[in-house]
Amino acid sequence: MSSESQPSLWRQPMQVWAVAFASVVAFMGIGLVDPILPAIANSLQATPVQTELLFTSYLVVTGLAMFFTSWVSSRLGAKKTLLIGLAVIVAFALACALSTSVDAVIGFRGGWGLGNALFISTALATIVGAAAGGSEAAIMLYEAALGIGIAVGPLLGGLLGTWSWRGPFFGVAILMAVAFVAITVLLKGGDRHPHPVKLSAPFRALADPALGRLAAAAVFYNIGFFTLLAFSPFILGFAEMGIGLTFFGWGLGLAITSVWVAPMLLRRFKRSTVLIWMFVLLALDLIAAGLVVASPAAVVVAIIVGGLVLGVINTTLTEAVMEATDLPRSVASSSYSAVRFLGGAIAPPLAAALWHAFNASIPFWVGALSVLIAVVIILTGRRHLFRIDQRGVDELEEVEAVFVGDAN
């Protein structure tokens, strides 16, 4: 591939950078509460299962609301939808900061998830539609924003959490207000209305064999993802800053591999092949985390290695979803993201419950089993996923055949 045909990641219109910046802040909200989970549990006399519901309420509402974001944005326009989402996040982040009970924080995190849903799926479609260099460059930029946000979120949470568990919530509210101003000023032409999308479109989209397969795989993959993200802080035994630094390393690895390693692999291998290999590596990493659960240092290594693998998976899955069908990108994005977040919502309380019912290793091993189910979904559905593999050429066909079981 010539240098002229390479997608340009950094030469983007200012409006794309504005949405990317806001995306960084939005994704910070996912890992922001990681370092303060033990502090919230102690301060508000909450059990680990209750505390993990901070993730679940956020992810359930985000997932359910995403089924309707394409319907909303097709009527209000992208810019208004993005701004409403940001405003909702600011309001509920402030409400979380001012809460006096864990039940109130859980409820307000759900409201935060509504704003997040309006913003995230609209942001992806906006970046893909406005970015220079084609959809691949846009998706890499979006995944870079995801990685940076997830990396900085725990670090900021750790820094502000040393002052108070309320600090990270105040911090997000301020940063989201800044993002609101950036979108208002820099996003031009964002209110051109596309053809209105039917309310049923995202649900019907899941009946598409390719998108349905990818969404199903994402459900089980995200159980492993959020087991690593949401459960690990409880067994590390670190203070807020220690947890923040750990997940900063995790998110930094995710950002690096999503931008640089994933494109390199995708130039050489088929998308479905990359997904299969990376799912297996993630499952092995979760198994290893369960085996070394008594050693905080070893668990930290497993978390950071997991971040490296997750970056490749996220970029590959997002590219695959955007290329798998002829559906409008906003519909494909909202359908896939909805199911993906609902899968993630299962993991935190499930992991905490398994921990108390058995031991700290079991949640990681259940997460690994879930990721291996995602492997089976991709393997058994490759005939439906031919479109996602049309661009890639696997030069190591025999190795692939042995690895994924396609050899005669």
PyMOL commands that set and color helices and strands:
alter all, ss='L'
color gray80, all
select helices_A, chain A and resi 3-5+14-31+34-43+48-66+69-76+78-97+102-130+134-161+167-186+201-205+209-236+240-268+271-291+296-324+329-357+362-380+382-389+397-404
alter helices_A, ss='H'
color red, helices_A
deselect
rebuild
show_as cartoon
